[in-house]
């Protein structure tokens, strides 16, 4: 009688793994599309703050629906005042500050370079872990950082060879590097919060904090007449809100639940090559061996840090 049970358990396990794989691929694809879609929106002369605010307006209904669905499942673990404060800080870091820095950087550099620079966040997570969590950095971790930053240097060469002004490339790269740093801070904090808050609910609550902060930012820095934009800007903001922010975040959470964070991160390395290829096809971004080498070095660094942890 045991073989049929074992077979049923094996089939259920394979189905779970396949579902996790699909969710991880969907998350990587959605996150990668963001850079290209934002580039199309900027062609309509919308500024990053206005576009982020529009994105948040479109994302808000979906976020509230997910929060209402997840909240009853959290009932057995009430949040303390300190827990709510941590969620507020994480939302400011991971959604608000990181978003502003990332979207501002995209005004200056190509979608491919932005994705590669942003993908260095695991190295910052490693450094933060060593500074604040007592984690040891060995030669493997040092090699990870070297590979990632050599890859970024190669990608910078591509943008500079493409005729972009040097100051513009450095400015955009600095903004996106700040986005990677703040996102790493967010990840470091969420790793300590998942034992207190359900992962999906934690993601949604931090995004809601970011939405509120962005709306306040727009209120105090822009006239509300600035929300009147051509219809393509609204369409791009909707696409980024649903298919490049909320749904990929939920898909990633589902993937981690089914196949673990290690496998999900490994599949996430599909992101930069996908963005490079999409930028080349749709935006006419240049494609060269420098760019390919930079992508390979960054991905090698990310894979190395994944094996070391």
Secondary structure, 3 states (H helix, E strand, C coil): CHHHHHHHHHHHHHHHHHHHHHHHHHHHHHHHHHHHHHHHHHCCCCCHHHHHHHHHHHHHHHHHHHHHHHHHHHCCCCCCHHHHHHHHHHHHHHHHHHHHHHHHHCCCCCHHHHHHHHCCHHHHHHHHHHHHCCCCCCHHHHHHHHHHHHHHHHHHHHHHHCCCCHHHHHHHHHHHHHHHHHHHHHHHHHHHHCCCCCHHHHHHHHHHHHHHHHHHHHHHHCCHHHHCCCHHHHHHHHHHHHHHHHHHHHHHHHHHHHHHHHHHHHHHCHHHHHHHHHHHHHHCCCCCHHHHHHHHHHHHHHHHHHHHC
